[in-house]
Amino acid sequence: MKSLVPIILALKIQNCSYFYILDHKYTKSFVIMQIFINKNKMKNLIITESERNEILKMHKKKLAKSAIQEENDIKTPTPTGVSDKLVDFIKKEEHFVPCVYDDNNGIPCIKKDWKNCCLKGKTPVGIPTIGYGTVYKPDGSKVNQSDSDITIEIALEYLKSSLNNLAKRLLKIYPNLNQQQLDALTSLCYNVGFAGCTTKAPNLSAAIKDNPDSKVNHNIKPNFLDFKNSKRRANEFAIYNDGIYPTA
């Protein structure tokens, strides 16, 4: 008479990722259970009734787990870029400046009179920036101090291109992020730089790699908030943790 453990091991050895129970017949002292393994192989197991009940429980759990996974796959598709809600959030955070300005003076420029901040060919102390805090154009070239002014429509194209490029780079490091997590991290990286939010933030990076779910992994929040600009960090973490996108 076979015991339950060797039966389970036998299924694992045969790379049984799942199985269907086709039939089970009783005799006086044992059960013959016909199992369809991995789509292409059928196996008859001679087992006790208690072992048969255990395998039925296993089968039921597998079906339930499969149903939950299928539901999750439908509800949470793998993101490929940032959401429109994140773009709207960044627009409110960065503000629109049509001319090239020095990011070293970024905050006073975008909150006061940006016209006095236009470089107009002058060499900046920091990084030449335009539109919604953009430093790269969609073609991959850097914004230059001699570049012409742009419209709000072009600035939006620049912004979306930069955000989606950041998102793609983040997904290579953290492939298990959902949409809100990717959005929040992209916003953080857009503000502090890609290296600033990854290689120069080893504790945050390690925490996300360990488990990106901040409701389970409590090491993410303190490291996420451990950057300057506390109000923006709090808003970004609200996106990351709860999917709440501030509207103002």
C-alpha positions as CSV (number, residue, x, y, z in Angstrom):
1,M,0.0,0.0,0.0
2,K,1.4,3.4,-1.0
3,S,1.6,6.2,1.6
4,L,0.7,9.8,0.9
5,V,4.2,11.2,1.0
6,P,5.6,9.0,-1.8
7,I,2.6,9.8,-4.0
8,I,3.1,13.6,-3.6
9,L,6.8,13.1,-4.2
10,A,6.1,11.1,-7.3
11,L,3.9,13.9,-8.7
12,K,6.6,16.5,-8.0
13,I,9.3,14.3,-9.6
14,Q,7.2,14.2,-12.8
15,N,7.0,18.0,-12.8
16,C,3.4,18.0,-12.0
17,S,2.5,21.7,-11.9
18,Y,-1.2,20.8,-11.7
19,F,-3.4,17.8,-12.0
20,Y,-7.0,16.9,-12.7
21,I,-8.8,14.0,-10.9
22,L,-10.8,12.1,-13.4
23,D,-12.2,9.3,-11.4
24,H,-11.8,7.3,-8.2
25,K,-13.0,3.8,-7.4
26,Y,-13.4,2.1,-4.1
27,T,-12.4,-1.4,-3.1
28,K,-12.5,-3.0,0.3
29,S,-9.2,-1.7,1.4
30,F,-8.0,1.0,-1.0
31,V,-9.0,3.5,-3.6
32,I,-7.9,3.6,-7.3
33,M,-7.6,7.2,-8.2
34,Q,-7.1,8.2,-11.9
35,I,-5.2,11.4,-12.2
36,F,-4.5,13.4,-15.4
37,I,-1.0,14.9,-14.9
38,N,0.3,18.0,-16.8
39,K,-2.2,17.7,-19.7
40,N,-0.6,14.7,-21.4
41,K,-0.1,11.8,-18.9
42,M,-2.5,9.7,-16.9
43,K,-1.7,7.9,-13.7
44,N,-3.5,5.4,-11.6
45,L,-2.8,5.7,-7.9
46,I,-3.6,2.9,-5.4
47,I,-4.1,4.6,-2.1
48,T,-6.1,4.5,1.1
49,E,-9.3,6.3,1.6
50,S,-7.7,8.8,4.0
51,E,-5.0,9.5,1.4
52,R,-7.6,9.9,-1.3
53,N,-9.3,12.6,0.9
54,E,-6.0,14.4,1.4
55,I,-5.4,14.5,-2.4
56,L,-8.9,15.8,-2.9
57,K,-8.1,18.6,-0.5
58,M,-4.9,19.4,-2.4
59,H,-6.8,19.4,-5.6
60,K,-9.5,21.8,-4.2
61,K,-6.8,24.2,-3.0
62,K,-5.0,24.2,-6.3
63,L,-8.3,25.0,-8.1
64,A,-9.0,27.8,-5.6
65,K,-5.5,29.2,-5.9
66,S,-5.7,29.1,-9.7
67,A,-9.0,31.0,-9.7
68,I,-7.7,33.7,-7.4
69,Q,-4.5,34.1,-9.5
70,E,-6.7,34.3,-12.7
71,E,-8.8,37.0,-11.0
72,N,-5.7,38.9,-9.9
73,D,-4.3,38.8,-13.4
74,I,-7.4,40.3,-14.8
75,K,-7.7,43.0,-12.2
76,T,-4.0,44.0,-12.0
77,P,-2.4,43.8,-15.5
78,T,1.3,44.4,-15.6
79,P,2.0,48.1,-16.2
80,T,4.2,49.1,-19.1
81,G,4.3,52.9,-18.4
82,V,2.9,55.6,-16.2
83,S,-0.8,56.3,-15.9
84,D,-2.6,59.5,-17.0
85,K,-3.3,60.2,-13.3
86,L,0.4,60.3,-12.6
87,V,1.0,62.7,-15.5
88,D,-1.6,65.0,-14.1
89,F,0.0,64.8,-10.6
90,I,3.5,65.7,-12.0
91,K,2.0,68.6,-14.0
92,K,0.7,70.1,-10.8
93,E,4.0,69.5,-8.9
94,E,6.3,70.8,-11.6
95,H,4.3,73.6,-13.2
96,F,4.8,74.7,-16.8
97,V,7.7,77.0,-17.9
98,P,7.9,77.5,-21.7
99,C,11.5,78.6,-21.8
100,V,14.8,76.9,-20.8
101,Y,15.7,77.7,-17.2
102,D,18.3,76.6,-14.7
103,D,17.1,73.8,-12.4
104,N,19.3,75.3,-9.7
105,N,16.8,78.1,-9.5
106,G,13.8,75.8,-10.3
107,I,11.6,76.4,-7.3
108,P,11.6,80.2,-7.4
109,C,11.2,80.2,-11.2
110,I,8.2,78.0,-11.4
111,K,6.4,79.6,-8.4
112,K,7.2,83.2,-9.2
113,D,8.0,85.1,-12.4
114,W,9.5,82.5,-14.7
115,K,10.3,85.1,-17.4
116,N,13.2,86.4,-15.3
117,C,14.6,82.8,-15.2
118,C,14.9,82.1,-18.9
119,L,18.5,81.4,-19.8
120,K,18.3,82.7,-23.3
121,G,21.7,81.0,-24.2
122,K,23.4,81.8,-20.8
123,T,25.3,79.0,-19.2
124,P,23.4,77.6,-16.2
125,V,24.9,76.7,-12.9
126,G,22.7,73.6,-12.8
127,I,20.9,71.6,-15.5
128,P,19.0,73.3,-18.4
129,T,15.3,72.4,-17.9
130,I,12.1,73.2,-19.7
131,G,8.4,72.6,-19.7
132,Y,7.3,70.5,-16.7
133,G,10.8,70.0,-15.2
134,T,12.1,68.1,-18.3
135,V,15.8,67.7,-19.0
136,Y,15.5,65.3,-21.9
137,K,13.7,65.5,-25.2
138,P,11.8,62.6,-26.7
139,D,14.6,61.9,-29.1
140,G,17.0,61.3,-26.1
141,S,19.0,64.5,-26.5
142,K,19.4,66.9,-23.5
143,V,17.7,70.2,-23.2
144,N,20.1,72.9,-24.2
145,Q,20.3,76.5,-22.9
146,S,20.0,77.8,-26.5
147,D,16.7,75.8,-27.2
148,S,13.7,77.8,-28.2
149,D,10.6,78.2,-26.1
150,I,8.0,75.4,-26.4
151,T,4.2,75.2,-26.2
152,I,2.3,73.5,-23.4
153,E,1.4,70.7,-25.8
154,I,5.0,70.0,-26.6
155,A,5.9,70.2,-23.0
156,L,3.4,67.5,-22.3
157,E,5.0,65.3,-24.9
158,Y,8.4,65.8,-23.3
159,L,7.0,65.0,-19.9
160,K,5.2,61.8,-21.0
161,S,8.3,60.6,-22.8
162,S,10.6,61.2,-19.8
163,L,8.2,59.6,-17.3
164,N,7.7,56.5,-19.5
165,N,11.4,56.1,-20.1
166,L,11.9,56.2,-16.3
167,A,9.1,53.7,-15.8
168,K,10.6,51.2,-18.2
169,R,14.0,51.5,-16.4
170,L,12.4,50.9,-13.1
171,L,10.5,47.8,-14.3
172,K,13.8,46.3,-15.3
173,I,14.9,46.5,-11.6
174,Y,11.5,45.9,-10.0
175,P,9.4,43.7,-12.4
176,N,6.7,43.0,-9.9
177,L,5.4,46.6,-9.4
178,N,1.8,47.3,-9.9
179,Q,0.6,50.5,-11.5
180,Q,0.3,52.7,-8.5
181,Q,3.7,51.6,-7.2
182,L,5.3,52.2,-10.5
183,D,3.7,55.7,-10.7
184,A,4.9,56.7,-7.3
185,L,8.5,55.5,-7.9
186,T,8.6,57.2,-11.3
187,S,7.5,60.5,-9.7
188,L,10.2,60.1,-7.0
189,C,12.9,59.4,-9.6
190,Y,11.7,62.2,-11.9
191,N,12.3,64.6,-8.9
192,V,15.6,63.2,-7.4
193,G,17.1,61.5,-10.5
194,F,17.2,57.9,-11.4
195,A,20.4,57.2,-9.6
196,G,19.1,59.1,-6.6
197,C,16.1,56.8,-6.2
198,T,17.9,53.5,-7.0
199,T,21.7,53.0,-6.5
200,K,22.0,56.0,-4.2
201,A,19.0,54.8,-2.1
202,P,20.1,51.2,-1.4
203,N,17.8,50.7,1.6
204,L,14.7,51.7,-0.4
205,S,15.9,49.6,-3.3
206,A,16.5,46.5,-1.2
207,A,13.1,46.8,0.5
208,I,11.2,47.0,-2.8
209,K,13.2,44.1,-4.2
210,D,12.3,42.1,-1.1
211,N,8.6,42.7,-1.3
212,P,7.1,45.8,-3.1
213,D,3.9,45.6,-1.0
214,S,4.3,48.4,1.5
215,K,1.3,47.2,3.5
216,V,3.2,44.1,4.3
217,N,6.8,45.3,4.0
218,H,7.1,48.1,6.6
219,N,10.7,48.9,5.5
220,I,9.5,50.7,2.4
221,K,7.6,53.7,4.0
222,P,10.5,55.2,6.1
223,N,13.0,54.8,3.3
224,F,10.5,56.3,0.8
225,L,9.9,59.3,3.0
226,D,13.6,59.7,3.7
227,F,14.1,62.3,0.9
228,K,13.8,66.1,0.9
229,N,10.5,67.7,-0.1
230,S,8.4,66.0,2.6
231,K,5.0,67.1,1.2
232,R,5.7,65.7,-2.2
233,R,7.1,62.5,-0.7
234,A,3.9,62.1,1.4
235,N,1.8,62.5,-1.7
236,E,3.9,60.0,-3.6
237,F,3.6,57.5,-0.9
238,A,-0.1,57.9,-0.8
239,I,0.0,56.9,-4.5
240,Y,2.3,54.0,-3.8
241,N,0.5,52.6,-0.8
242,D,-3.2,53.5,-1.3
243,G,-3.5,54.5,-5.0
244,I,-4.6,58.0,-4.0
245,Y,-3.5,60.6,-6.5
246,P,-3.7,64.1,-5.0
247,T,-5.7,66.5,-7.2
248,A,-4.3,69.7,-5.8
